[in-house]
Amino acid sequence: MSHRGPRVLRLDALARVEGEGALRLTVNDGTVAEARLKIYEPPRFFEAFLVGRGHYEPPDITSRICGICPVAYQMTACQAIERACGVTIDDQLAELRRLLYYGEWIESQSLHIHLLHAPDFFGCPSAVELAREQREAVERGLRIKQAGNAVMEQLGGRAIHPVNVRIGGFHRVPARAELAPLAERLRRIQEDAVETVRWVAGFDFPEASCDYDLLALQDPGRYAIDSGTPAAMAAPDSPGSDRAGPVRRFAVDEFEQHVVERQVPHSTALQSELDGRRYLTGSLARYAIGGRWLHPLAAEAARAAGLGDPAAGAVVRNPFRSIVVRAVEVAHAVAEALRIIDDYEPPPRPYVELPPRPAAGCAATEAPRGLLYHRYAMDADGALTQARIVPPTAQNQAAIEEDLRRVVQTRLDRPGAAATDEELTALCERAIRNHDPCISCSAHFLDLTVERA
Amino acid sequence: MHADTRPTLAVWKFASCDGCQLTLLDCEDELLGLADQVRISHFLEMSGAEDGREPATLNGIGPYDLSLVEGSVTTEEDVRRIHHIRRISRRLVTIGACATAGGVQALRNFADVEQFRATVYASPQYIATLATSTPISAHVPVDFELRGCPIDRRQLLEVITAFLAGRKPNIPDHSVCFECKRRGNTCVTVAHGTPCLGPVTHAGCGALCPTYGRGCYGCFGPVANPNLVAMVRQLRQDGMTGRDIVRIFRTFNAASPEYAPVAELATQEPPEDPHPPETPQ
């Protein structure tokens, strides 16, 4: 079958992603002319209505940007406000925060691996159909996910929009004995987590590569989750290479000088650039930037899964393999959560007082799907005068669109039977899910209707 | 092959954070069992197909025995879509504060949305949005409203079970104070003078915040006929300023009509205490 003139594919409702997005692909004469991830979810104006609110409010308010990663929002908001107030939270309070954040990583990454992403590798429309042929694997995934939720419920009160987080720490900190059942539960799923790495490593991955920069926090000695400095790894010289590229670092305070977003009329999305280049945040970037600091159990699982040796700086540049890296991160999070519980001594106070002062502060942490940045400015009485939030999916959008273009072009260039619309659409959906986009997050400042210039 | 007689369920999203529909995926113990009992016909976050047909579309096929609706109405297209969903749903239940009260994004209702647009977007002319964020019930009849930001998982399962069995959901509508009593919590206000919205807030969370030593911040929205005069007086007594009081009510259920008097009550001079403590002569 030959196509004359431009061939336009549309998918009006992306499934198995968080939030609402659409896809539009234009192919002209066998060449991809345009590949677009449309974000049409309506804006919710968080940055606007945060102005005038109290400096104690961003953790609760911004958690409502995303029901899938509320802890990422709470942790980033807390740190940004604490910076503005000139206070650093450390020791056991910082460890407890990390434990809560690992709970979210375990939950959110397992949700993506088993319920959103794995069905693609079996040609199933959802995990319900997947469970018919892979019941054991899906149930194992749900067990891991549930353990992540249990961490958030214990420490945060509930898994979605936890109530126990406040600037300066927590409303209430647990006694050692309260964490013991949690440790038992995490120990029970530790083998499940490693088994999941084995399971996903056996999937059939399309050949693919990417040549954008990779951006993640780097905190030598630790696989960064809520600490560290933004570090960007440049693409390798030769296309398709999995070698590590040179890494450059910059202070969080300089984030907005390096990451620039533009709203462009022909697109419904803000385009984000890192020093003028396309880039990706999330699991692949974290693995490249911080892989050598993975927990030994997770590093071993990564080696066995064919991801190379993270201790030697292995880099994974096939986006379809992100599901394996995500599974490795779950194994890491489980092991680290157990370490924190084992070492835990209740801090003397549940929180540190944070009197307001006229100042600004910013922070970045690693949400499950990538780097999340917040900055706030406040008056002497704590009323916020400015709020700025840069979510991971907004940063990844250009990279996702580049992936779309590449996978479709690769398919079109392959000799043999021509690709049907259905095949191309399915391929595009997979290319998008590789990056676990969270459109609800992005949509508080991305939009929706296409305007013709 | 015999016909599939299972009741059909659809899950819809409007302006929201996805947290309430995620609650369904958080039913790890029940999810696969539920999918046996109920045909989950339309649920974009979970499936790319509608009743086996791919791709699932934004509008669905229908009809559905039960539609769960998350999110508030913030665009013209939303208005059209919610009417469509109502037409193809036998029962329609809203899940969460956005769908039930307009959500945190209803803070725009108190501000100039043009200014909001300009604050967030460099080229505000490309952004299509309504000046208000409104609950589903402002547009179509709703069979039941499940409260919470986010909803409670057990309550969600109860609502699904009840509607599919054709009975009324057993969802108590008393205040959070009852839940504290049931849990055996010490009252954070009485014991520690912690400001707490428990007396005027709808139950459902299980009194989570007081259990963690924090005052309730009202994420389940107002109880029926809240005594706001007494509540505002109490919050002042516990050290909140008028500004803090307006802020705490203007969060996730900001546009609840029950809260309308708060702004005025909170900005008034504190009234004379009707029962001043006796001073020794």
Chai-1 contact restraints between the chains, C-beta under 6 A:
chainA,res_idxA,chainB,res_idxB,connection_type,confidence,min_distance_angstrom,max_distance_angstrom,comment,restraint_id
A,D12,B,L58,contact,1.0,0.0,6.0,A-B,restraint_1
A,A13,B,L44,contact,1.0,0.0,6.0,A-B,restraint_2
A,A13,B,T57,contact,1.0,0.0,6.0,A-B,restraint_3
A,A13,B,L58,contact,1.0,0.0,6.0,A-B,restraint_4
A,A15,B,L44,contact,1.0,0.0,6.0,A-B,restraint_5
A,A15,B,G48,contact,1.0,0.0,6.0,A-B,restraint_6
A,A15,B,A56,contact,1.0,0.0,6.0,A-B,restraint_7
A,E18,B,D18,contact,1.0,0.0,6.0,A-B,restraint_8
A,P42,B,A15,contact,1.0,0.0,6.0,A-B,restraint_9
A,P42,B,T74,contact,1.0,0.0,6.0,A-B,restraint_10
A,P42,B,T75,contact,1.0,0.0,6.0,A-B,restraint_11
A,P42,B,T129,contact,1.0,0.0,6.0,A-B,restraint_12
A,R44,B,A15,contact,1.0,0.0,6.0,A-B,restraint_13
A,R44,B,Q105,contact,1.0,0.0,6.0,A-B,restraint_14
A,F45,B,R108,contact,1.0,0.0,6.0,A-B,restraint_15
A,F45,B,F116,contact,1.0,0.0,6.0,A-B,restraint_16
A,F45,B,V120,contact,1.0,0.0,6.0,A-B,restraint_17
A,E47,B,V120,contact,1.0,0.0,6.0,A-B,restraint_18
A,A48,B,F116,contact,1.0,0.0,6.0,A-B,restraint_19
A,A48,B,T119,contact,1.0,0.0,6.0,A-B,restraint_20
A,A48,B,V120,contact,1.0,0.0,6.0,A-B,restraint_21
A,F49,B,L107,contact,1.0,0.0,6.0,A-B,restraint_22
A,G54,B,R247,contact,1.0,0.0,6.0,A-B,restraint_23
A,R64,B,C17,contact,1.0,0.0,6.0,A-B,restraint_24
A,R64,B,V104,contact,1.0,0.0,6.0,A-B,restraint_25
A,C66,B,C17,contact,1.0,0.0,6.0,A-B,restraint_26
A,G67,B,C17,contact,1.0,0.0,6.0,A-B,restraint_27
A,G67,B,D18,contact,1.0,0.0,6.0,A-B,restraint_28
A,G67,B,G19,contact,1.0,0.0,6.0,A-B,restraint_29
A,G67,B,L22,contact,1.0,0.0,6.0,A-B,restraint_30
A,I68,B,D18,contact,1.0,0.0,6.0,A-B,restraint_31
A,P125,B,S47,contact,1.0,0.0,6.0,A-B,restraint_32
A,P125,B,G48,contact,1.0,0.0,6.0,A-B,restraint_33
A,P125,B,A49,contact,1.0,0.0,6.0,A-B,restraint_34
A,P125,B,E54,contact,1.0,0.0,6.0,A-B,restraint_35
A,S126,B,M46,contact,1.0,0.0,6.0,A-B,restraint_36
A,S126,B,S47,contact,1.0,0.0,6.0,A-B,restraint_37
A,V128,B,A35,contact,1.0,0.0,6.0,A-B,restraint_38
A,A131,B,L32,contact,1.0,0.0,6.0,A-B,restraint_39
A,L142,B,E28,contact,1.0,0.0,6.0,A-B,restraint_40
A,K145,B,E28,contact,1.0,0.0,6.0,A-B,restraint_41
A,Q146,B,E28,contact,1.0,0.0,6.0,A-B,restraint_42
A,G157,B,L208,contact,1.0,0.0,6.0,A-B,restraint_43
A,G157,B,Y212,contact,1.0,0.0,6.0,A-B,restraint_44
A,I160,B,G19,contact,1.0,0.0,6.0,A-B,restraint_45
A,I160,B,P150,contact,1.0,0.0,6.0,A-B,restraint_46
A,H161,B,P150,contact,1.0,0.0,6.0,A-B,restraint_47
A,V163,B,L208,contact,1.0,0.0,6.0,A-B,restraint_48
A,V163,B,C209,contact,1.0,0.0,6.0,A-B,restraint_49
A,N164,B,Y212,contact,1.0,0.0,6.0,A-B,restraint_50
A,H171,B,Y212,contact,1.0,0.0,6.0,A-B,restraint_51
A,H171,B,G213,contact,1.0,0.0,6.0,A-B,restraint_52
A,H171,B,R214,contact,1.0,0.0,6.0,A-B,restraint_53
A,R172,B,Y212,contact,1.0,0.0,6.0,A-B,restraint_54
A,R172,B,G213,contact,1.0,0.0,6.0,A-B,restraint_55
A,Q263,B,Y121,contact,1.0,0.0,6.0,A-B,restraint_56
A,Q263,B,A122,contact,1.0,0.0,6.0,A-B,restraint_57
A,Q263,B,S123,contact,1.0,0.0,6.0,A-B,restraint_58
A,S440,B,C17,contact,1.0,0.0,6.0,A-B,restraint_59
A,S440,B,D18,contact,1.0,0.0,6.0,A-B,restraint_60
A,F445,B,V120,contact,1.0,0.0,6.0,A-B,restraint_61
A,D447,B,I127,contact,1.0,0.0,6.0,A-B,restraint_62
A,T449,B,A128,contact,1.0,0.0,6.0,A-B,restraint_63
A,E451,B,Y126,contact,1.0,0.0,6.0,A-B,restraint_64
